[in-house]
Amino acid sequence: MENIYPECQKCSTGVLVPLSDYGRDGATIQYKAWVCTNPDCGFNIRIDNGEISIGRNIGKSAK
Ligand SMILES: [Zn+2]
């Protein structure tokens, strides 16, 4: 299988790569978040409890 990641819709330069997390029982939660590979973009999407949230300030302080 090939891993072809979707192009970032924001910057069209990076691609969105999936991040996995681990649940309370150690079960893998695949594709919990998607993050743009372009550091100047920083676009990211998280999936929490079935809801999608889009953040734009990953890696930066919001303050
Ligand atoms: Zn991007």
N, CA, C, O and the ligand as a Tripos MOL2 file, in Angstrom:
@<TRIPOS>MOLECULE
protein
  253   251    64     0     0
PROTEIN
NO_CHARGES

@<TRIPOS>ATOM
      1 N           0.8350   -1.1960    0.0000 N.3       1 MET1
      2 CA          0.0000    0.0000    0.0000 C.3       1 MET1
      3 C           0.8730    1.2520    0.0000 C.2       1 MET1
      4 O           1.9030    1.3140    0.6720 O.2       1 MET1
      5 N           0.4520    2.2070   -0.7420 N.am      2 GLU2
      6 CA          1.1670    3.4770   -0.7470 C.3       2 GLU2
      7 C           0.5220    4.4380    0.2260 C.2       2 GLU2
      8 O          -0.6900    4.4440    0.4410 O.2       2 GLU2
      9 N           1.3660    5.2290    0.7890 N.am      3 ASN3
     10 CA          0.8390    6.2860    1.6440 C.3       3 ASN3
     11 C           0.8930    7.6050    0.8970 C.2       3 ASN3
     12 O           1.9480    8.2310    0.7890 O.2       3 ASN3
     13 N          -0.2170    8.0050    0.4010 N.am      4 ILE4
     14 CA         -0.2850    9.2810   -0.2900 C.3       4 ILE4
     15 C          -1.1130   10.2250    0.5720 C.2       4 ILE4
     16 O          -2.3200   10.0560    0.7470 O.2       4 ILE4
     17 N          -0.4240   11.2130    1.0950 N.am      5 TYR5
     18 CA         -1.1080   12.1120    2.0090 C.3       5 TYR5
     19 C          -1.7700   13.2520    1.2450 C.2       5 TYR5
     20 O          -1.2960   13.6630    0.1870 O.2       5 TYR5
     21 N          -2.8520   13.7460    1.7840 N.am      6 PRO6
     22 CA         -3.5550   14.8310    1.0970 C.3       6 PRO6
     23 C          -2.7710   16.1400    1.1620 C.2       6 PRO6
     24 O          -2.1210   16.4480    2.1610 O.2       6 PRO6
     25 N          -2.8480   16.8740    0.1110 N.am      7 GLU7
     26 CA         -2.1910   18.1730    0.0630 C.3       7 GLU7
     27 C          -2.8710   19.1330    1.0330 C.2       7 GLU7
     28 O          -4.0920   19.1350    1.1850 O.2       7 GLU7
     29 N          -2.0530   19.9390    1.6760 N.am      8 CYS8
     30 CA         -2.6090   20.9240    2.5970 C.3       8 CYS8
     31 C          -3.4400   21.9360    1.8140 C.2       8 CYS8
     32 O          -2.9830   22.5130    0.8270 O.2       8 CYS8
     33 N          -4.6630   22.1320    2.2770 N.am      9 GLN9
     34 CA         -5.5560   23.0350    1.5670 C.3       9 GLN9
     35 C          -5.2360   24.4980    1.8700 C.2       9 GLN9
     36 O          -5.7140   25.4040    1.1880 O.2       9 GLN9
     37 N          -4.4400   24.7070    2.8790 N.am     10 LYS10
     38 CA         -4.1580   26.0820    3.2700 C.3      10 LYS10
     39 C          -2.9680   26.6590    2.5100 C.2      10 LYS10
     40 O          -3.0500   27.7530    1.9520 O.2      10 LYS10
     41 N          -1.8670   25.9180    2.4920 N.am     11 CYS11
     42 CA         -0.6510   26.4690    1.8910 C.3      11 CYS11
     43 C          -0.3180   25.8250    0.5470 C.2      11 CYS11
     44 O           0.4680   26.3740   -0.2250 O.2      11 CYS11
     45 N          -0.9040   24.6780    0.2670 N.am     12 SER12
     46 CA         -0.6700   23.9600   -0.9910 C.3      12 SER12
     47 C           0.7990   23.6080   -1.2000 C.2      12 SER12
     48 O           1.1950   23.2320   -2.3030 O.2      12 SER12
     49 N           1.5970   23.7240   -0.1660 N.am     13 THR13
     50 CA          3.0130   23.3690   -0.2490 C.3      13 THR13
     51 C           3.2870   22.0860    0.5180 C.2      13 THR13
     52 O           3.9230   21.1630    0.0100 O.2      13 THR13
     53 N           2.8000   22.0450    1.7360 N.am     14 GLY14
     54 CA          3.0080   20.8600    2.5540 C.3      14 GLY14
     55 C           1.9250   19.8320    2.3120 C.2      14 GLY14
     56 O           0.9840   20.0480    1.5480 O.2      14 GLY14
     57 N           2.0880   18.7150    2.9830 N.am     15 VAL15
     58 CA          1.0480   17.6910    2.9620 C.3      15 VAL15
     59 C           0.6070   17.4310    4.3930 C.2      15 VAL15
     60 O           1.3300   17.7260    5.3440 O.2      15 VAL15
     61 N          -0.5690   16.8840    4.5290 N.am     16 LEU16
     62 CA         -1.0820   16.5730    5.8520 C.3      16 LEU16
     63 C          -0.7080   15.1450    6.2250 C.2      16 LEU16
     64 O          -1.0440   14.1930    5.5200 O.2      16 LEU16
     65 N          -0.0130   15.0160    7.3330 N.am     17 VAL17
     66 CA          0.3880   13.6910    7.7870 C.3      17 VAL17
     67 C          -0.4030   13.3280    9.0420 C.2      17 VAL17
     68 O          -0.6470   14.1790    9.8970 O.2      17 VAL17
     69 N          -0.7960   12.0740    9.1450 N.am     18 PRO18
     70 CA         -1.5940   11.6540   10.2940 C.3      18 PRO18
     71 C          -0.7380   11.3970   11.5160 C.2      18 PRO18
     72 O           0.3680   10.8660   11.4140 O.2      18 PRO18
     73 N          -1.2500   11.7740   12.6580 N.am     19 LEU19
     74 CA         -0.5960   11.4750   13.9260 C.3      19 LEU19
     75 C          -1.4860   10.5300   14.7150 C.2      19 LEU19
     76 O          -2.7090   10.6660   14.7250 O.2      19 LEU19
     77 N          -0.8620    9.5900   15.3600 N.am     20 SER20
     78 CA         -1.6170    8.6580   16.1800 C.3      20 SER20
     79 C          -1.4330    8.9980   17.6530 C.2      20 SER20
     80 O          -0.4420    9.6060   18.0590 O.2      20 SER20
     81 N          -2.4130    8.5890   18.4300 N.am     21 ASP21
     82 CA         -2.3240    8.7980   19.8670 C.3      21 ASP21
     83 C          -2.6610    7.4710   20.5420 C.2      21 ASP21
     84 O          -3.0610    6.5070   19.8880 O.2      21 ASP21
     85 N          -2.4930    7.4440   21.8480 N.am     22 TYR22
     86 CA         -2.8080    6.2210   22.5590 C.3      22 TYR22
     87 C          -3.8940    6.4880   23.5880 C.2      22 TYR22
     88 O          -3.8430    7.4610   24.3400 O.2      22 TYR22
     89 N          -4.8480    5.6250   23.6000 N.am     23 GLY23
     90 CA         -5.9650    5.7880   24.5290 C.3      23 GLY23
     91 C          -5.5970    5.3630   25.9300 C.2      23 GLY23
     92 O          -4.4610    4.9780   26.2060 O.2      23 GLY23
     93 N          -6.5500    5.4390   26.7870 N.am     24 ARG24
     94 CA         -6.3390    5.1670   28.1930 C.3      24 ARG24
     95 C          -5.8930    3.7250   28.4220 C.2      24 ARG24
     96 O          -5.1120    3.4410   29.3300 O.2      24 ARG24
     97 N          -6.3850    2.8450   27.6100 N.am     25 ASP25
     98 CA         -6.0570    1.4320   27.7670 C.3      25 ASP25
     99 C          -4.8710    1.0070   26.9270 C.2      25 ASP25
    100 O          -4.5710   -0.1810   26.8070 O.2      25 ASP25
    101 N          -4.2070    1.9790   26.3520 N.am     26 GLY26
    102 CA         -3.0640    1.6620   25.5220 C.3      26 GLY26
    103 C          -3.4320    1.3380   24.0940 C.2      26 GLY26
    104 O          -2.5700    0.9890   23.2880 O.2      26 GLY26
    105 N          -4.7070    1.4500   23.7790 N.am     27 ALA27
    106 CA         -5.1460    1.1870   22.4170 C.3      27 ALA27
    107 C          -4.7520    2.3490   21.5170 C.2      27 ALA27
    108 O          -4.8490    3.5160   21.8970 O.2      27 ALA27
    109 N          -4.3150    2.0070   20.3390 N.am     28 THR28
    110 CA         -3.8940    3.0430   19.4190 C.3      28 THR28
    111 C          -5.0970    3.7440   18.8100 C.2      28 THR28
    112 O          -6.0340    3.1120   18.3220 O.2      28 THR28
    113 N          -5.0430    5.0470   18.8530 N.am     29 ILE29
    114 CA         -6.0580    5.8490   18.1760 C.3      29 ILE29
    115 C          -5.4030    6.3960   16.9240 C.2      29 ILE29
    116 O          -4.6200    7.3440   16.9780 O.2      29 ILE29
    117 N          -5.7340    5.7860   15.7970 N.am     30 GLN30
    118 CA         -5.0800    6.1950   14.5690 C.3      30 GLN30
    119 C          -5.7160    7.4470   14.0110 C.2      30 GLN30
    120 O          -6.9170    7.6870   14.1290 O.2      30 GLN30
    121 N          -4.8570    8.2260   13.4020 N.am     31 TYR31
    122 CA         -5.3200    9.4120   12.6830 C.3      31 TYR31
    123 C          -6.1070   10.3540   13.5800 C.2      31 TYR31
    124 O          -7.1320   10.9120   13.1890 O.2      31 TYR31
    125 N          -5.6090   10.5090   14.7670 N.am     32 LYS32
    126 CA         -6.2770   11.4120   15.7030 C.3      32 LYS32
    127 C          -6.1200   12.8550   15.2660 C.2      32 LYS32
    128 O          -7.0150   13.6780   15.4630 O.2      32 LYS32
    129 N          -4.9850   13.1500   14.6760 N.am     33 ALA33
    130 CA         -4.7340   14.5130   14.2330 C.3      33 ALA33
    131 C          -3.9780   14.4980   12.9230 C.2      33 ALA33
    132 O          -3.2230   13.5680   12.6380 O.2      33 ALA33
    133 N          -4.1820   15.5190   12.1380 N.am     34 TRP34
    134 CA         -3.4420   15.6860   10.8870 C.3      34 TRP34
    135 C          -2.7240   17.0180   10.9470 C.2      34 TRP34
    136 O          -3.3050   18.0390   11.3140 O.2      34 TRP34
    137 N          -1.4580   16.9950   10.5830 N.am     35 VAL35
    138 CA         -0.6550   18.2000   10.6960 C.3      35 VAL35
    139 C           0.0620   18.4640    9.3780 C.2      35 VAL35
    140 O           0.5650   17.5410    8.7370 O.2      35 VAL35
    141 N           0.1040   19.7290    8.9840 N.am     36 CYS36
    142 CA          0.8160   20.1150    7.7740 C.3      36 CYS36
    143 C           2.3150   20.0310    8.0030 C.2      36 CYS36
    144 O           2.8160   20.3940    9.0670 O.2      36 CYS36
    145 N           3.0240   19.5480    6.9900 N.am     37 THR37
    146 CA          4.4680   19.3930    7.1230 C.3      37 THR37
    147 C           5.2160   20.6920    6.8990 C.2      37 THR37
    148 O           6.4190   20.7630    7.1480 O.2      37 THR37
    149 N           4.5320   21.7100    6.4380 N.am     38 ASN38
    150 CA          5.1660   22.9980    6.2110 C.3      38 ASN38
    151 C           5.1830   23.7930    7.5140 C.2      38 ASN38
    152 O           4.1310   24.2090    8.0000 O.2      38 ASN38
    153 N           6.3790   24.0100    8.0880 N.am     39 PRO39
    154 CA          6.4470   24.6940    9.3850 C.3      39 PRO39
    155 C           5.9550   26.1210    9.3280 C.2      39 PRO39
    156 O           5.5360   26.6730   10.3450 O.2      39 PRO39
    157 N           5.9990   26.7240    8.1660 N.am     40 ASP40
    158 CA          5.4980   28.0920    8.0450 C.3      40 ASP40
    159 C           3.9770   28.1420    8.0060 C.2      40 ASP40
    160 O           3.3730   29.2030    8.1620 O.2      40 ASP40
    161 N           3.3730   26.9880    7.7970 N.am     41 CYS41
    162 CA          1.9200   26.9200    7.7030 C.3      41 CYS41
    163 C           1.3320   26.5290    9.0470 C.2      41 CYS41
    164 O           0.5830   27.2920    9.6570 O.2      41 CYS41
    165 N           1.6770   25.3400    9.5000 N.am     42 GLY42
    166 CA          1.2350   24.9240   10.8260 C.3      42 GLY42
    167 C          -0.2240   24.5200   10.9020 C.2      42 GLY42
    168 O          -0.7700   24.3690   11.9940 O.2      42 GLY42
    169 N          -0.8540   24.3460    9.7640 N.am     43 PHE43
    170 CA         -2.2530   23.9470    9.7640 C.3      43 PHE43
    171 C          -2.4040   22.5720   10.4000 C.2      43 PHE43
    172 O          -1.6090   21.6690   10.1410 O.2      43 PHE43
    173 N          -3.4050   22.4210   11.2150 N.am     44 ASN44
    174 CA         -3.6180   21.1190   11.8360 C.3      44 ASN44
    175 C          -5.0790   20.8800   12.1370 C.2      44 ASN44
    176 O          -5.8440   21.8060   12.4070 O.2      44 ASN44
    177 N          -5.4380   19.6340   12.0840 N.am     45 ILE45
    178 CA         -6.8000   19.2150   12.3910 C.3      45 ILE45
    179 C          -6.7280   18.1220   13.4410 C.2      45 ILE45
    180 O          -5.9310   17.1900   13.3390 O.2      45 ILE45
    181 N          -7.5640   18.2520   14.4390 N.am     46 ARG46
    182 CA         -7.6420   17.2210   15.4660 C.3      46 ARG46
    183 C          -9.0310   16.5980   15.4530 C.2      46 ARG46
    184 O         -10.0270   17.2340   15.1080 O.2      46 ARG46
    185 N          -9.0550   15.3560   15.8350 N.am     47 ILE47
    186 CA        -10.3390   14.6750   15.9530 C.3      47 ILE47
    187 C         -10.4840   14.2090   17.3920 C.2      47 ILE47
    188 O          -9.7640   13.3200   17.8460 O.2      47 ILE47
    189 N         -11.4070   14.8080   18.0890 N.am     48 ASP48
    190 CA        -11.6380   14.4590   19.4830 C.3      48 ASP48
    191 C         -13.0720   13.9940   19.6580 C.2      48 ASP48
    192 O         -14.0240   14.7340   19.4100 O.2      48 ASP48
    193 N         -13.1990   12.7560   20.0870 N.am     49 ASN49
    194 CA        -14.5330   12.2110   20.3570 C.3      49 ASN49
    195 C         -15.4630   12.3900   19.1670 C.2      49 ASN49
    196 O         -16.6430   12.7080   19.3130 O.2      49 ASN49
    197 N         -14.9120   12.1820   18.0170 N.am     50 GLY50
    198 CA        -15.7430   12.2480   16.8210 C.3      50 GLY50
    199 C         -15.9720   13.6440   16.2930 C.2      50 GLY50
    200 O         -16.6450   13.8280   15.2790 O.2      50 GLY50
    201 N         -15.4030   14.6480   16.9890 N.am     51 GLU51
    202 CA        -15.5690   16.0080   16.5040 C.3      51 GLU51
    203 C         -14.2500   16.5230   15.9480 C.2      51 GLU51
    204 O         -13.1810   16.2700   16.5040 O.2      51 GLU51
    205 N         -14.3430   17.2310   14.8680 N.am     52 ILE52
    206 CA        -13.1520   17.7810   14.2370 C.3      52 ILE52
    207 C         -12.9350   19.2070   14.6970 C.2      52 ILE52
    208 O         -13.8470   20.0330   14.6670 O.2      52 ILE52
    209 N         -11.7200   19.4790   15.1200 N.am     53 SER53
    210 CA        -11.3890   20.8580   15.4700 C.3      53 SER53
    211 C         -10.1570   21.2720   14.6820 C.2      53 SER53
    212 O          -9.2090   20.5000   14.5360 O.2      53 SER53
    213 N         -10.1810   22.4670   14.1910 N.am     54 ILE54
    214 CA         -9.0890   22.9780   13.3730 C.3      54 ILE54
    215 C          -8.3280   24.0310   14.1550 C.2      54 ILE54
    216 O          -8.8990   25.0210   14.6120 O.2      54 ILE54
    217 N          -7.0350   23.8030   14.3020 N.am     55 GLY55
    218 CA         -6.2000   24.7710   15.0020 C.3      55 GLY55
    219 C          -5.2080   25.3710   14.0410 C.2      55 GLY55
    220 O          -4.8510   24.7470   13.0430 O.2      55 GLY55
    221 N          -4.7650   26.5560   14.3250 N.am     56 ARG56
    222 CA         -3.8460   27.2430   13.4090 C.3      56 ARG56
    223 C          -2.5700   27.6810   14.1050 C.2      56 ARG56
    224 O          -1.7150   28.3130   13.4860 O.2      56 ARG56
    225 N          -2.4320   27.3620   15.3550 N.am     57 ASN57
    226 CA         -1.3000   27.8920   16.1040 C.3      57 ASN57
    227 C          -0.4810   26.7860   16.7570 C.2      57 ASN57
    228 O           0.0640   26.9650   17.8460 O.2      57 ASN57
    229 N          -0.4010   25.6570   16.0930 N.am     58 ILE58
    230 CA          0.3610   24.5700   16.6810 C.3      58 ILE58
    231 C           1.8400   24.9640   16.7500 C.2      58 ILE58
    232 O           2.3930   25.5430   15.8150 O.2      58 ILE58
    233 N           2.4510   24.6350   17.8680 N.am     59 GLY59
    234 CA          3.8520   24.9370   18.0290 C.3      59 GLY59
    235 C           4.1280   26.3590   18.4650 C.2      59 GLY59
    236 O           5.2740   26.7320   18.7180 O.2      59 GLY59
    237 N           3.0730   27.1500   18.5500 N.am     60 LYS60
    238 CA          3.2500   28.5240   18.9730 C.3      60 LYS60
    239 C           2.3730   28.7810   20.2000 C.2      60 LYS60
    240 O           1.3330   28.1490   20.3820 O.2      60 LYS60
    241 N           2.8010   29.6890   21.0050 N.am     61 SER61
    242 CA          1.9660   30.0920   22.1260 C.3      61 SER61
    243 C           0.8160   30.9420   21.6020 C.2      61 SER61
    244 O           0.9890   31.7730   20.7100 O.2      61 SER61
    245 N          -0.3460   30.7190   22.1710 N.am     62 ALA62
    246 CA         -1.5130   31.4740   21.7360 C.3      62 ALA62
    247 C          -1.5400   32.8600   22.3700 C.2      62 ALA62
    248 O          -2.3480   33.7080   21.9910 O.2      62 ALA62
    249 N          -0.6400   33.0870   23.3530 N.am     63 LYS63
    250 CA         -0.6940   34.3550   24.0680 C.3      63 LYS63
    251 C           0.1600   35.4260   23.3760 C.2      63 LYS63
    252 O           0.2290   36.5610   23.8470 O.2      63 LYS63
    253 ZN         -0.0830   23.8400    5.0440 Zn       64 ZN64
@<TRIPOS>BOND
     1     1     2 1
     2     2     3 1
     3     3     4 2
     4     3     5 am
     5     5     6 1
     6     6     7 1
     7     7     8 2
     8     7     9 am
     9     9    10 1
    10    10    11 1
    11    11    12 2
    12    11    13 am
    13    13    14 1
    14    14    15 1
    15    15    16 2
    16    15    17 am
    17    17    18 1
    18    18    19 1
    19    19    20 2
    20    19    21 am
    21    21    22 1
    22    22    23 1
    23    23    24 2
    24    23    25 am
    25    25    26 1
    26    26    27 1
    27    27    28 2
    28    27    29 am
    29    29    30 1
    30    30    31 1
    31    31    32 2
    32    31    33 am
    33    33    34 1
    34    34    35 1
    35    35    36 2
    36    35    37 am
    37    37    38 1
    38    38    39 1
    39    39    40 2
    40    39    41 am
    41    41    42 1
    42    42    43 1
    43    43    44 2
    44    43    45 am
    45    45    46 1
    46    46    47 1
    47    47    48 2
    48    47    49 am
    49    49    50 1
    50    50    51 1
    51    51    52 2
    52    51    53 am
    53    53    54 1
    54    54    55 1
    55    55    56 2
    56    55    57 am
    57    57    58 1
    58    58    59 1
    59    59    60 2
    60    59    61 am
    61    61    62 1
    62    62    63 1
    63    63    64 2
    64    63    65 am
    65    65    66 1
    66    66    67 1
    67    67    68 2
    68    67    69 am
    69    69    70 1
    70    70    71 1
    71    71    72 2
    72    71    73 am
    73    73    74 1
    74    74    75 1
    75    75    76 2
    76    75    77 am
    77    77    78 1
    78    78    79 1
    79    79    80 2
    80    79    81 am
    81    81    82 1
    82    82    83 1
    83    83    84 2
    84    83    85 am
    85    85    86 1
    86    86    87 1
    87    87    88 2
    88    87    89 am
    89    89    90 1
    90    90    91 1
    91    91    92 2
    92    91    93 am
    93    93    94 1
    94    94    95 1
    95    95    96 2
    96    95    97 am
    97    97    98 1
    98    98    99 1
    99    99   100 2
   100    99   101 am
   101   101   102 1
   102   102   103 1
   103   103   104 2
   104   103   105 am
   105   105   106 1
   106   106   107 1
   107   107   108 2
   108   107   109 am
   109   109   110 1
   110   110   111 1
   111   111   112 2
   112   111   113 am
   113   113   114 1
   114   114   115 1
   115   115   116 2
   116   115   117 am
   117   117   118 1
   118   118   119 1
   119   119   120 2
   120   119   121 am
   121   121   122 1
   122   122   123 1
   123   123   124 2
   124   123   125 am
   125   125   126 1
   126   126   127 1
   127   127   128 2
   128   127   129 am
   129   129   130 1
   130   130   131 1
   131   131   132 2
   132   131   133 am
   133   133   134 1
   134   134   135 1
   135   135   136 2
   136   135   137 am
   137   137   138 1
   138   138   139 1
   139   139   140 2
   140   139   141 am
   141   141   142 1
   142   142   143 1
   143   143   144 2
   144   143   145 am
   145   145   146 1
   146   146   147 1
   147   147   148 2
   148   147   149 am
   149   149   150 1
   150   150   151 1
   151   151   152 2
   152   151   153 am
   153   153   154 1
   154   154   155 1
   155   155   156 2
   156   155   157 am
   157   157   158 1
   158   158   159 1
   159   159   160 2
   160   159   161 am
   161   161   162 1
   162   162   163 1
   163   163   164 2
   164   163   165 am
   165   165   166 1
   166   166   167 1
   167   167   168 2
   168   167   169 am
   169   169   170 1
   170   170   171 1
   171   171   172 2
   172   171   173 am
   173   173   174 1
   174   174   175 1
   175   175   176 2
   176   175   177 am
   177   177   178 1
   178   178   179 1
   179   179   180 2
   180   179   181 am
   181   181   182 1
   182   182   183 1
   183   183   184 2
   184   183   185 am
   185   185   186 1
   186   186   187 1
   187   187   188 2
   188   187   189 am
   189   189   190 1
   190   190   191 1
   191   191   192 2
   192   191   193 am
   193   193   194 1
   194   194   195 1
   195   195   196 2
   196   195   197 am
   197   197   198 1
   198   198   199 1
   199   199   200 2
   200   199   201 am
   201   201   202 1
   202   202   203 1
   203   203   204 2
   204   203   205 am
   205   205   206 1
   206   206   207 1
   207   207   208 2
   208   207   209 am
   209   209   210 1
   210   210   211 1
   211   211   212 2
   212   211   213 am
   213   213   214 1
   214   214   215 1
   215   215   216 2
   216   215   217 am
   217   217   218 1
   218   218   219 1
   219   219   220 2
   220   219   221 am
   221   221   222 1
   222   222   223 1
   223   223   224 2
   224   223   225 am
   225   225   226 1
   226   226   227 1
   227   227   228 2
   228   227   229 am
   229   229   230 1
   230   230   231 1
   231   231   232 2
   232   231   233 am
   233   233   234 1
   234   234   235 1
   235   235   236 2
   236   235   237 am
   237   237   238 1
   238   238   239 1
   239   239   240 2
   240   239   241 am
   241   241   242 1
   242   242   243 1
   243   243   244 2
   244   243   245 am
   245   245   246 1
   246   246   247 1
   247   247   248 2
   248   247   249 am
   249   249   250 1
   250   250   251 1
   251   251   252 2
@<TRIPOS>SUBSTRUCTURE
     1 MET1         2 RESIDUE 1 A MET
     2 GLU2         6 RESIDUE 1 A GLU
     3 ASN3        10 RESIDUE 1 A ASN
     4 ILE4        14 RESIDUE 1 A ILE
     5 TYR5        18 RESIDUE 1 A TYR
     6 PRO6        22 RESIDUE 1 A PRO
     7 GLU7        26 RESIDUE 1 A GLU
     8 CYS8        30 RESIDUE 1 A CYS
     9 GLN9        34 RESIDUE 1 A GLN
    10 LYS10       38 RESIDUE 1 A LYS
    11 CYS11       42 RESIDUE 1 A CYS
    12 SER12       46 RESIDUE 1 A SER
    13 THR13       50 RESIDUE 1 A THR
    14 GLY14       54 RESIDUE 1 A GLY
    15 VAL15       58 RESIDUE 1 A VAL
    16 LEU16       62 RESIDUE 1 A LEU
    17 VAL17       66 RESIDUE 1 A VAL
    18 PRO18       70 RESIDUE 1 A PRO
    19 LEU19       74 RESIDUE 1 A LEU
    20 SER20       78 RESIDUE 1 A SER
    21 ASP21       82 RESIDUE 1 A ASP
    22 TYR22       86 RESIDUE 1 A TYR
    23 GLY23       90 RESIDUE 1 A GLY
    24 ARG24       94 RESIDUE 1 A ARG
    25 ASP25       98 RESIDUE 1 A ASP
    26 GLY26      102 RESIDUE 1 A GLY
    27 ALA27      106 RESIDUE 1 A ALA
    28 THR28      110 RESIDUE 1 A THR
    29 ILE29      114 RESIDUE 1 A ILE
    30 GLN30      118 RESIDUE 1 A GLN
    31 TYR31      122 RESIDUE 1 A TYR
    32 LYS32      126 RESIDUE 1 A LYS
    33 ALA33      130 RESIDUE 1 A ALA
    34 TRP34      134 RESIDUE 1 A TRP
    35 VAL35      138 RESIDUE 1 A VAL
    36 CYS36      142 RESIDUE 1 A CYS
    37 THR37      146 RESIDUE 1 A THR
    38 ASN38      150 RESIDUE 1 A ASN
    39 PRO39      154 RESIDUE 1 A PRO
    40 ASP40      158 RESIDUE 1 A ASP
    41 CYS41      162 RESIDUE 1 A CYS
    42 GLY42      166 RESIDUE 1 A GLY
    43 PHE43      170 RESIDUE 1 A PHE
    44 ASN44      174 RESIDUE 1 A ASN
    45 ILE45      178 RESIDUE 1 A ILE
    46 ARG46      182 RESIDUE 1 A ARG
    47 ILE47      186 RESIDUE 1 A ILE
    48 ASP48      190 RESIDUE 1 A ASP
    49 ASN49      194 RESIDUE 1 A ASN
    50 GLY50      198 RESIDUE 1 A GLY
    51 GLU51      202 RESIDUE 1 A GLU
    52 ILE52      206 RESIDUE 1 A ILE
    53 SER53      210 RESIDUE 1 A SER
    54 ILE54      214 RESIDUE 1 A ILE
    55 GLY55      218 RESIDUE 1 A GLY
    56 ARG56      222 RESIDUE 1 A ARG
    57 ASN57      226 RESIDUE 1 A ASN
    58 ILE58      230 RESIDUE 1 A ILE
    59 GLY59      234 RESIDUE 1 A GLY
    60 LYS60      238 RESIDUE 1 A LYS
    61 SER61      242 RESIDUE 1 A SER
    62 ALA62      246 RESIDUE 1 A ALA
    63 LYS63      250 RESIDUE 1 A LYS
    64 ZN64       253 GROUP 0 **** ****
